[in-house]
C-alpha cells in the first residue's frame, strides 16, 4: 500500500520529468546552424530594423540592430533561403547550404 501511495504522488512528477528529458534529448540531437551578418544600403550605410528571416516552414527570424547586424540561430541544416526586407527597399533572397554546427556570415 505504501508503494501505491508513493507512486500516486511521485508518478505524475516523474512523467513530467521524463517528457522534459525527451524534449531536451531531441533538441540535443537536432542538427542546426547559425547565420549572422550586417544589413547595409547600397552605399554601405547600416540599415537598422530590417527584417531578416528564414524562408522555409519556420518562424525563425529577427530584425537588424542599430548597426545593421543580425543573428539567427537554430536553423535546420540543409539548403535554405534567407530573406531581408525593409520598408522602401526591394527584398533580397540568398540561398545557402548550412551544415550542423556551422556559423555562416553573410
TIRO-363667 format. One line per 5 residues: number of its first residue (from 1); for each residue x, y, z of N, C-alpha, C. Coordinates in Angstrom, 2 decimals, padded with zeros to 5 digits, always signed. Atoms other than C-alpha are relative to their C-alpha. Last residue first. Example, Ala and Ser with C-alpha at 12.3 -4.5 7.8 and 13.67 -1.06 7.14 Angstrom:
# TIRO-363667
2> -000.82:-001.19:-000.06:+013.67:-001.06:+007.14:-000.77:+001.09:+000.73; +000.89:-001.19:+000.00:+012.30:-004.50:+007.80:+000.90:+001.20:+000.00
# end
This chain:
# TIRO-363667
106> +000.42:-000.49:+001.32:+026.55:+036.73:-044.95:+000.32:+001.47:-000.14; +000.13:-001.46:+000.04:+028.40:+035.11:-042.08:-000.33:+000.42:-001.41; -000.25:-000.60:+001.31:+027.77:+031.39:-041.65:-000.20:+001.51:+000.11; +000.42:-001.39:-000.11:+028.06:+029.71:-038.27:+000.43:+000.67:-001.29; -000.63:-001.07:+000.76:+028.16:+025.93:-038.75:-000.54:+001.38:+000.41
101> -001.03:-000.67:-000.77:+027.24:+023.42:-036.07:+000.65:+001.18:-000.68; +000.19:+000.02:-001.45:+025.32:+021.22:-038.48:+001.18:+000.64:+000.70; -000.40:+001.26:-000.64:+025.92:+022.26:-042.08:-000.21:+000.11:+001.50; -000.50:-000.03:-001.37:+024.12:+025.02:-043.95:+000.32:-001.39:+000.50; -000.02:+001.36:-000.52:+023.67:+025.41:-047.71:+000.67:+000.04:+001.36
96> -001.26:+000.51:-000.55:+022.69:+028.92:-048.73:-000.16:-001.46:+000.40; +000.10:+001.43:-000.28:+020.03:+030.67:-050.79:+001.37:-000.53:+000.39; -001.29:+000.66:+000.18:+020.09:+034.47:-050.53:-000.16:-001.46:+000.40; -000.09:+001.39:-000.45:+016.90:+036.45:-051.00:+001.40:-000.52:-000.27; -001.14:+000.74:+000.55:+016.71:+040.26:-051.21:+000.00:-001.39:+000.61
91> -000.45:+001.16:-000.78:+013.52:+042.25:-050.72:+001.16:-000.69:-000.72; +000.36:+001.28:+000.60:+013.31:+045.61:-052.56:+000.55:-001.13:+000.88; -001.06:+000.70:+000.70:+013.57:+048.64:-050.33:-000.53:-001.30:-000.58; -000.63:-000.89:+000.98:+011.08:+051.27:-049.09:+001.11:-000.64:-000.80; +000.94:-000.93:+000.63:+010.19:+049.33:-045.96:+000.77:+000.94:-000.93
86> +000.16:-001.24:-000.76:+012.79:+046.68:-045.26:-000.93:+000.91:-000.79; +000.92:-000.98:+000.57:+013.28:+043.10:-046.37:-000.13:+001.18:+000.96; -000.13:-001.29:-000.68:+015.99:+040.50:-045.97:-001.00:+000.94:-000.67; +000.58:-001.18:+000.65:+015.31:+036.88:-046.89:+000.19:+001.22:+000.88; +000.09:-001.10:-000.96:+017.45:+033.85:-046.01:-000.53:+001.21:-000.77
81> -000.05:-001.35:+000.54:+016.86:+030.76:-048.14:-000.19:+001.00:+001.13; +001.04:-000.91:-000.49:+017.66:+027.25:-047.02:+000.19:+001.37:-000.61; +000.14:-001.17:+000.88:+019.60:+024.22:-048.22:-001.16:+000.84:+000.52; +000.48:+000.26:+001.35:+020.46:+021.86:-045.40:-000.06:+001.28:-000.80; -001.02:+000.15:+001.03:+020.85:+022.16:-041.64:-000.65:-000.31:-001.34
76> -000.26:+001.39:+000.39:+017.90:+023.38:-039.57:+001.04:-000.07:-001.13; +000.53:+000.23:+001.34:+018.34:+026.99:-038.38:+000.30:-001.45:-000.38; +000.84:+001.20:+000.03:+018.90:+027.10:-034.63:-000.71:-000.21:-001.34; -000.54:+001.29:-000.44:+020.33:+030.63:-034.59:-001.05:-001.09:-000.16; +001.11:+000.97:-000.06:+019.57:+033.84:-036.50:+000.62:-001.35:+000.34
71> -000.39:+001.39:-000.22:+021.98:+036.71:-035.83:-001.27:-000.82:+000.04; +001.04:+000.96:-000.37:+021.67:+040.32:-037.03:+000.64:-001.37:+000.23; -000.39:+001.40:-000.23:+023.78:+043.43:-037.55:-001.18:-000.86:+000.43; +000.33:+000.87:+001.13:+022.51:+046.65:-039.16:+000.30:-001.47:+000.23; -001.16:+000.02:+000.90:+024.30:+048.94:-036.65:-000.21:-000.91:-001.21
66> -000.33:-001.37:+000.40:+021.04:+049.83:-034.89:+001.18:+000.09:-000.97; -000.18:-000.97:-001.08:+020.07:+046.14:-034.85:+000.35:+001.38:-000.53; -001.37:-000.49:-000.13:+018.70:+044.04:-037.69:+000.06:+001.08:+001.07; -000.17:-001.33:+000.60:+015.39:+042.42:-037.00:+001.45:+000.40:+000.16; -000.36:-001.06:-000.93:+014.96:+038.70:-036.38:-000.06:+001.33:-000.74
61> -000.32:-001.29:+000.59:+013.89:+035.45:-037.95:+000.31:+001.00:+001.08; -001.30:-000.54:-000.36:+012.93:+031.85:-037.43:+000.27:+001.31:-000.71; +000.31:-001.36:-000.44:+009.22:+031.10:-037.68:+001.29:+000.69:+000.41; -000.45:-000.34:-001.34:+009.88:+028.00:-039.71:-000.52:+001.39:+000.35; +001.05:+000.27:-000.97:+008.49:+026.23:-042.78:+000.48:+000.21:+001.43
56> +000.22:+001.44:-000.05:+011.02:+027.87:-045.03:-001.05:-000.20:+001.08; +001.16:+000.23:+000.86:+012.07:+031.39:-045.91:-000.17:-001.51:-000.12; -000.14:+001.23:+000.77:+014.37:+032.02:-042.94:-001.28:-000.21:-000.78; +000.65:+001.23:-000.43:+014.24:+035.60:-041.72:+000.25:-001.15:-000.96; -000.87:+001.04:+000.54:+015.83:+039.04:-041.71:-000.57:-001.32:+000.49
51> +000.41:+001.35:-000.36:+013.50:+042.01:-041.23:+000.92:-000.99:-000.70; +000.37:+000.83:+001.16:+015.32:+045.33:-041.47:-000.43:-001.38:+000.52; +001.41:+000.42:+000.03:+015.19:+047.40:-038.27:-000.43:-000.72:-001.27; +000.65:+000.56:-001.19:+018.56:+049.12:-038.74:-001.44:-000.39:-000.30; +001.45:-000.10:+000.12:+020.24:+049.52:-042.15:-000.65:-000.65:+001.23
46> +000.76:+001.03:-000.73:+023.93:+050.28:-041.79:-001.50:+000.24:-000.14; +000.50:-000.48:-001.29:+025.32:+052.57:-044.55:-000.77:-001.12:+000.71; -000.77:+000.55:-001.11:+027.32:+050.84:-047.28:-000.43:+000.47:+001.38; -001.14:-000.89:-000.25:+026.10:+052.99:-050.20:+000.83:-000.45:+001.19; -000.92:+000.13:+001.13:+023.85:+050.17:-051.47:+001.22:+000.91:+000.16
41> +000.56:-000.56:+001.22:+022.30:+050.09:-048.01:+001.02:-000.18:-001.13; -000.43:-001.36:+000.35:+023.57:+047.75:-045.32:-000.72:+000.47:-001.26; +000.79:-000.54:+001.10:+022.34:+044.67:-043.49:+000.45:+001.44:-000.23; +000.29:-001.41:-000.18:+025.03:+043.02:-041.36:-000.75:+000.48:-001.24; -000.44:-000.94:+001.02:+025.57:+039.33:-040.90:-000.35:+001.41:+000.35
36> -000.17:-001.36:-000.52:+024.85:+036.20:-038.94:+000.44:+000.91:-001.14; -000.34:-000.95:+001.05:+023.55:+032.75:-039.79:+000.08:+001.37:+000.65; +000.25:-001.40:-000.30:+023.59:+029.92:-037.27:+000.41:+000.85:-001.19; -001.07:-000.93:+000.32:+023.35:+026.17:-037.81:-000.43:+001.41:+000.38; +000.32:-001.38:+000.35:+021.26:+023.24:-036.65:+001.25:+000.83:-000.26
31> -001.15:-000.48:+000.75:+021.31:+019.45:-036.45:-000.31:+001.40:-000.50; +000.35:-000.80:+001.16:+018.88:+018.41:-033.75:+001.27:+000.55:-000.65; -000.26:+000.74:+001.21:+020.18:+015.68:-031.48:-000.30:+000.78:-001.26; -001.44:+000.25:+000.04:+020.43:+017.99:-028.47:+000.37:-000.73:-001.28; -000.68:-001.24:+000.34:+016.92:+019.26:-029.18:+001.50:-000.21:-000.13
26> +000.31:-000.26:+001.40:+015.54:+015.71:-029.19:+000.70:+001.26:-000.48; -000.80:+000.93:+000.80:+017.34:+014.95:-025.94:-000.25:+000.21:-001.49; -001.37:-000.47:-000.04:+015.85:+018.07:-024.34:+000.91:-000.90:-000.86; -000.06:-001.20:+000.82:+012.35:+017.07:-025.43:+001.43:+000.51:-000.07; +000.16:+000.42:+001.39:+012.81:+013.56:-024.05:+000.07:+001.20:-000.94
21> -001.25:+000.61:+000.44:+014.19:+014.92:-020.79:-000.07:-000.44:-001.46; -000.99:-001.06:+000.15:+011.19:+017.21:-020.42:+001.34:-000.54:-000.47; +000.34:-000.76:+001.21:+008.80:+014.33:-021.06:+001.02:+001.10:-000.25; -000.31:+000.85:+001.15:+010.55:+012.13:-018.48:-000.30:+000.72:-001.31; -001.46:+000.01:+000.15:+010.49:+014.94:-015.89:+000.39:-000.83:-001.23
16> -000.38:-001.32:+000.50:+006.75:+015.40:-016.42:+001.50:+000.06:-000.24; +000.45:-000.06:+001.39:+006.14:+011.65:-016.02:+000.39:+001.34:-000.63; -000.97:+000.75:+000.79:+008.26:+011.60:-012.87:-000.38:+000.03:-001.48; -001.22:-000.81:+000.08:+006.11:+014.35:-011.39:+001.06:-000.69:-000.84; +000.19:-001.12:+000.93:+002.94:+012.44:-012.24:+001.24:+000.88:-000.16
11> +000.20:+000.40:+001.40:+004.28:+009.25:-010.61:-000.19:+001.16:-000.96; -001.23:-000.22:+000.74:+005.54:+010.80:-007.35:-000.18:-000.27:-001.50; -000.53:-001.34:-000.24:+002.27:+011.22:-005.50:+001.19:+000.32:-000.91; +001.02:-000.98:+000.35:+000.38:+008.25:-006.90:+000.51:+001.42:+000.19; +000.06:-000.10:+001.46:+003.57:+006.18:-006.79:-001.03:+001.04:-000.44
6> -001.17:-000.75:+000.43:+004.03:+006.93:-003.09:-000.05:+000.19:-001.52; +000.18:-001.40:-000.39:+000.51:+005.83:-002.32:+001.15:+000.87:-000.48; +001.08:-000.54:+000.81:+000.91:+002.58:-004.30:-000.23:+001.48:+000.31; -000.52:-000.18:+001.35:+004.26:+001.85:-002.70:-001.05:+000.62:-000.90; -000.86:-001.17:-000.03:+002.82:+002.42:+000.77:+000.53:+000.28:-001.40
1> +000.81:-001.19:+000.00:+000.00:+000.00:+000.00:+000.85:+001.26:+000.00
# end
